[in-house]
Amino acid sequence: MAGTKEQGSFKEIVSPFLKSKIEDLKNNYGTNSKEYFAIASQYLKSDKENYSSNIERKRHYESNVEINYEGQPLVGVERLYKPTILIEPTTVCAAHCRWCLRGQYPIQTMKKDEIIRATKYMYSDGNKDELFEVLITGGDPLMSLPLLKFTLEQIEKNAPNISIIRIGTRVPFQDPERINDSMLELFSSFKKFRFEAGINVNHPIEFWEESIKSIKKLQSVGLKIYNQNPLLKDVNDDFTTLVELYSKLRKNDIEAHYLFHAIPMVGTNHHRTSLKTGYDLTSKLSSCGLFSGRSKPKYAVLSDIGKIVIYEDTIVKKRSEDNSLLLKSGFNYDERLKWNPSWVKPQSVEIAKDGTMYTWYLDGDDKR
C-alpha cells in the first residue's frame, strides 16, 4: 500500500499482530524455513535494501492530477484510467511491506477541505459523464474510520455519478481486530455504493484464523473481496505455493485479480524475479487443472503508464545493457491527456503512429 519516508529510508513498522505471527513461525519452523521467510521477508528490513541500481526509482509512475480546481490545487488525487479515479486520504498503514510501491512517498493526510474539493472535482464537467468508480487507497483507508467516513460522505454528497467504491487494504492480514462492529456499521450505512475491497495476500500461510474471520465480516455486509499481489522471490515464485494460494482464495470467496511482477523501486531488487519467470508460472497455472479456473489471476506489470497484462507478444524489444524490456500497451496518448490534463509523458514511453504507447520497463533477475 504505502509507507513513510524517514531520512530517505523506508521505516520498518510491524503491527503487534504480525510480530506475534512471525514469532510463532520462528518457534515452530525456525528462521531458515520457507514458512518464516514468507512473512519475515515481507515486513522485516533487510540489508539487501541498501543495494540499488542507478535506474531504480523512488517513484514508479506519475499519475497525480496536478491542476487547480476552484482556485486551489488538487491534493491526493490520481487518474490513469477513464472510469476510475483514485483518492488517498492517508498514507498510514498498520505495517510496512518492504516491496511497497509508495514506500518512498512523503507522509500525507488529506485535510477536510482537500477531500471536499477532490470529490467535487469528480463531478466536474468532463468527469461526471465518464467517472463512476473511486479507489480509496493510500496508505490504508481502514486505519482511520473517521477519515474514511468523511470521504464517503463527501463522495455521496458531491459526486452522484459515483456508484462503486473500492478500498485498498491489508488490514485483514496486518491488524484484523480493526474489522469491528463500527467499521461494519459504517459500510452498511452507505446504501448507494457497491463496495469492493482489494486485499493483498501473497502466501497461503497468511490465511490465519483471525484474518479469515475479518474477511468474512466484511463479506457479511456486502463487500466483494479481490486479491492482487506481487510475485516475490523466494516467497511465492514457485508453482506449488501459487496453486495453494489461489485454491485458498477460491475457498474463501476471494476473487483472484492481478499477479504483479514486483515493481522496480529503490531497495526492492532482491524481491524481483525476471518477468519471464512469472509468465512461465502463470502459463502453467492457466492450464494445470489443479484449482478452479475462476481463481486464475492475470499476470501484469505496473508500468510507467499503468497496468499492462503480459501476453506472448507484449514484449517487443529487449535492451541488454540495462536489462530493460519494451512493452506494448493499449493505452492511447491523447486519451490519457483527456482523462488527466496534467499528465506528462515519461522518458520511457514511445508513441506509435496510431497513438498507442509503448514503454520501457526494468526487468528483474532470477539470481539467488
C-alpha positions in Angstrom: 0.0 0.0 0.0 2.0 2.9 1.3 4.7 3.9 3.7 6.6 6.8 5.2 9.8 8.4 4.5 12.4 8.6 7.3 15.6 10.4 6.2 15.3 8.6 2.8 15.0 5.2 4.4 11.7 3.2 4.4 11.0 2.7 8.1 10.3 -0.7 9.5 6.8 -0.9 11.0 5.4 -4.3 12.0 2.0 -4.5 13.8 1.7 -6.4 17.1 -0.4 -9.0 15.3 2.3 -9.6 12.7 5.0 -9.7 15.3 3.2 -12.5 17.1 2.8 -14.4 13.9 6.4 -14.0 12.9 7.5 -15.2 16.4 5.2 -18.2 16.1 6.7 -19.1 12.7 10.2 -18.7 14.2 9.4 -21.0 17.1 7.5 -23.6 15.0 9.7 -23.8 11.9 12.9 -21.9 12.6 14.4 -18.8 10.9 15.8 -20.8 8.0 12.4 -22.2 7.0 10.3 -21.2 4.0 7.4 -20.6 6.3 9.3 -18.0 8.4 10.8 -16.3 5.3 7.5 -16.0 3.6 6.3 -13.5 6.2 9.6 -12.1 7.6 10.9 -11.0 4.2 7.7 -9.1 3.6 7.9 -7.0 6.8 11.4 -7.1 8.3 14.0 -4.7 7.0 16.9 -6.3 5.2 20.5 -5.2 4.4 19.7 -6.1 0.8 17.6 -2.9 0.6 20.8 -0.9 0.6 21.8 -2.3 -2.8 20.1 -0.4 -5.6 20.9 0.2 -9.3 21.0 3.8 -10.6 17.9 3.2 -12.7 15.6 2.2 -9.8 13.4 5.0 -8.7 11.7 6.3 -5.6 8.5 6.9 -7.5 7.5 4.4 -10.1 4.9 6.3 -12.1 3.3 9.8 -12.2 -0.5 9.8 -12.2 -1.3 12.8 -9.9 -3.9 15.2 -11.2 -1.9 18.4 -10.7 -4.4 21.1 -11.6 -6.1 23.9 -9.8 -9.8 23.4 -9.1 -11.9 26.1 -7.5 -8.8 28.2 -7.2 -6.8 25.6 -5.2 -4.5 22.7 -6.2 -5.9 19.2 -6.1 -4.2 17.1 -3.5 -4.2 13.3 -3.1 -5.9 12.6 -6.5 -4.6 10.3 -9.2 -6.0 9.1 -12.5 -4.7 6.8 -15.2 -8.0 5.2 -16.5 -11.2 6.6 -18.0 -13.8 5.3 -15.5 -11.8 5.3 -12.3 -10.2 8.0 -10.1 -8.0 7.4 -7.0 -8.0 9.3 -3.7 -5.5 8.9 -0.9 -6.9 10.3 2.4 -3.9 9.0 4.4 -0.6 7.2 3.8 -0.7 5.5 7.2 -0.5 1.7 7.3 -0.7 -1.0 10.1 2.6 -2.3 8.8 5.1 -1.5 6.1 5.5 -4.0 3.2 9.2 -4.0 2.2 8.3 -4.0 -1.5 5.8 -1.2 -1.3 5.1 0.9 -4.3 4.7 4.0 -2.2 7.4 3.3 0.4 9.4 6.4 -0.6 6.4 8.8 -0.9 6.2 11.6 1.7 3.8 11.3 4.6 0.4 12.8 3.8 -3.0 13.0 5.3 -5.6 15.0 3.4 -7.3 17.9 5.1 -11.1 18.0 5.0 -11.2 20.9 2.6 -8.9 19.0 0.2 -11.2 15.9 0.3 -14.3 18.2 -0.4 -12.5 19.8 -3.3 -11.4 16.4 -4.7 -14.9 14.9 -4.5 -16.4 18.0 -6.2 -13.8 17.5 -9.0 -15.2 14.0 -9.5 -18.5 15.6 -10.7 -17.0 18.4 -12.7 -17.6 18.9 -16.4 -15.6 16.3 -18.4 -15.6 13.9 -15.4 -19.2 13.4 -14.4 -20.1 11.5 -17.6 -17.1 9.2 -17.5 -16.2 8.6 -13.9 -18.3 6.1 -11.9 -15.7 4.4 -9.7 -13.4 5.6 -6.9 -10.4 3.7 -5.5 -9.7 4.8 -1.9 -6.2 3.8 -1.1 -3.1 5.3 0.4 -1.8 4.1 2.9 -4.7 2.0 4.2 -8.1 3.7 4.4 -9.2 1.3 7.2 -6.7 2.8 9.6 -8.9 5.8 10.2 -12.6 5.3 10.3 -13.5 9.0 10.9 -11.4 10.0 7.8 -12.9 7.2 5.7 -16.5 8.1 6.8 -15.9 11.8 5.9 -14.5 10.8 2.5 -17.5 8.6 1.8 -19.9 11.3 2.9 -18.4 13.8 0.6 -18.4 11.4 -2.4 -22.1 10.7 -1.7 -22.8 14.5 -1.4 -20.7 15.9 -4.2 -20.3 13.1 -6.8 -23.6 11.5 -7.6 -22.0 9.8 -10.6 -20.0 7.5 -8.4 -21.6 4.1 -7.7 -18.6 1.9 -7.0 -16.2 2.3 -4.1 -13.0 0.2 -4.0 -11.0 0.1 -0.8 -7.3 -0.9 -1.0 -6.3 -2.6 2.3 -4.1 -5.1 4.1 -5.7 -4.6 7.5 -7.3 -8.2 7.5 -3.8 -9.6 7.3 -1.9 -7.0 9.4 -4.3 -5.9 12.1 -7.6 -7.9 11.7 -9.1 -6.7 15.0 -9.7 -3.4 13.3 -12.5 -5.1 11.4 -15.0 -4.4 14.1 -18.7 -3.5 14.5 -18.1 0.2 14.0 -16.4 -0.5 10.6 -19.2 -2.9 9.5 -21.9 -0.3 10.5 -20.0 2.3 8.5 -20.1 0.3 5.3 -23.7 -0.8 5.9 -24.8 2.9 6.3 -24.0 3.8 2.7 -26.7 2.1 0.7 -25.9 3.9 -2.6 -22.4 2.4 -3.1 -21.3 -1.0 -4.2 -18.2 -1.7 -2.0 -15.2 -3.8 -3.0 -12.0 -4.4 -1.1 -8.7 -5.1 -2.8 -6.6 -7.0 -0.4 -3.0 -8.2 -0.8 -2.2 -11.7 0.4 1.0 -13.3 -1.0 1.4 -16.7 0.6 -1.1 -19.4 1.8 0.4 -19.2 5.3 -1.2 -15.8 5.7 -4.7 -17.3 6.0 -4.6 -17.1 9.7 -7.9 -17.8 11.6 -8.2 -14.1 12.7 -7.7 -12.9 9.1 -10.3 -15.3 7.6 -12.8 -14.1 10.3 -12.2 -10.5 9.4 -12.7 -11.2 5.7 -16.0 -13.0 6.5 -17.1 -10.0 8.5 -16.5 -7.6 5.5 -18.3 -10.0 3.2 -21.2 -10.2 5.6 -22.0 -6.5 4.9 -21.8 -6.9 1.2 -18.1 -6.2 0.3 -16.8 -8.1 -2.6 -13.2 -9.1 -1.8 -10.5 -9.4 -4.5 -6.8 -10.1 -4.3 -3.9 -8.5 -6.2 -0.4 -9.4 -5.1 3.2 -9.3 -6.3 5.3 -12.2 -7.3 8.1 -12.2 -4.7 11.4 -14.0 -5.0 11.6 -17.0 -2.5 8.1 -16.2 -1.1 5.7 -17.2 -3.8 7.7 -17.6 -7.0 7.1 -21.4 -7.3 4.2 -23.4 -8.8 3.2 -25.3 -5.6 2.9 -22.2 -3.5 0.8 -20.3 -6.1 -1.6 -23.3 -6.5 -2.2 -23.4 -2.8 -2.6 -19.6 -2.6 -5.2 -19.4 -5.4 -7.0 -22.5 -4.0 -7.4 -20.8 -0.6 -8.6 -17.6 -2.3 -11.3 -19.5 -4.0 -12.4 -21.4 -0.9 -12.7 -18.1 0.9 -14.7 -16.4 -1.9 -11.9 -14.0 -2.7 -11.5 -13.1 -6.4 -8.0 -13.6 -7.9 -7.4 -10.3 -9.8 -3.7 -9.5 -10.6 -0.5 -11.3 -10.0 2.0 -8.4 -10.4 5.6 -8.6 -11.4 7.3 -6.9 -8.5 8.0 -3.2 -9.4 11.5 -1.7 -9.8 11.6 0.5 -6.8 14.7 1.6 -4.8 15.8 -1.2 -2.4 13.5 -3.9 -3.8 15.6 -5.7 -6.4 16.1 -8.7 -4.1 12.3 -9.3 -4.3 12.2 -9.2 -8.1 12.2 -12.3 -10.4 12.6 -12.0 -14.1 9.4 -11.1 -16.0 9.8 -14.5 -17.8 9.6 -16.4 -14.6 6.2 -15.0 -13.8 5.0 -15.5 -17.3 6.0 -19.2 -17.3 4.4 -19.7 -13.9 1.1 -18.1 -14.9 1.1 -20.0 -18.2 1.4 -23.3 -16.3 -1.2 -22.2 -13.7 -3.7 -21.4 -16.5 -3.9 -25.0 -17.7 -2.9 -27.2 -14.8 -6.4 -28.3 -13.7 -5.3 -28.2 -10.0 -7.6 -25.4 -8.9 -10.7 -23.7 -10.2 -10.4 -21.6 -13.4 -12.4 -19.0 -11.5 -9.4 -18.3 -9.4 -6.7 -17.8 -12.0 -5.0 -14.4 -12.0 -4.0 -12.1 -14.8 -0.2 -11.6 -14.8 0.7 -7.9 -15.2 3.3 -5.2 -14.6 2.6 -1.8 -13.2 4.5 0.2 -15.7 5.1 3.9 -16.1 1.8 4.3 -17.9 -0.3 1.9 -15.9 -1.1 -1.8 -15.7 -0.1 -4.0 -18.7 -1.2 -7.6 -18.8 1.6 -9.8 -20.1 0.8 -11.9 -23.2 3.1 -13.7 -25.6 3.5 -10.7 -27.8 3.7 -8.0 -25.1 7.5 -7.8 -25.1 8.6 -6.3 -28.4 12.2 -5.5 -27.7 14.9 -6.2 -25.1 17.8 -3.9 -24.1 20.6 -5.9 -22.6 22.7 -3.0 -21.5 20.2 -2.1 -18.7 18.1 -5.2 -18.6 15.0 -3.4 -19.8 12.0 -4.6 -21.9 9.9 -2.6 -24.3 6.3 -3.4 -23.6 3.3 -2.9 -25.9 0.1 -1.4 -24.3 -3.3 -0.4 -25.5 -3.1 3.0 -23.8 -3.6 5.9 -26.1 -1.6 9.1 -25.5 -4.4 11.5 -26.5 -7.0 9.7 -24.3 -4.6 9.8 -21.4 -4.3 13.6 -21.7 -8.1 13.9 -21.8 -8.5 12.0 -18.6 -5.6 13.7 -16.8 -4.6 17.0 -18.4 -1.6 17.4 -16.2 -0.1 14.0 -17.2 3.4 14.3 -18.7 4.8 11.5 -21.0 7.6 9.7 -19.2 11.0 9.4 -20.9 10.5 5.6 -21.0 7.5 5.9 -23.4 7.4 5.6 -27.2 4.3 6.6 -29.1 3.2 4.6 -32.2 1.7 6.1 -35.3 -1.8 5.1 -34.1 -1.2 6.9 -30.8 -0.8 3.9 -28.6 2.0 3.9 -26.1 4.9 1.5 -25.7 7.0 1.7 -22.5 10.5 0.5 -21.4 10.4 -1.5 -18.2 13.2 -2.6 -15.9 13.3 -6.4 -15.7 14.3 -8.3 -12.6 16.5 -11.4 -12.5 16.5 -14.9 -11.1 19.7 -14.8 -9.1 19.5 -16.2 -5.6 
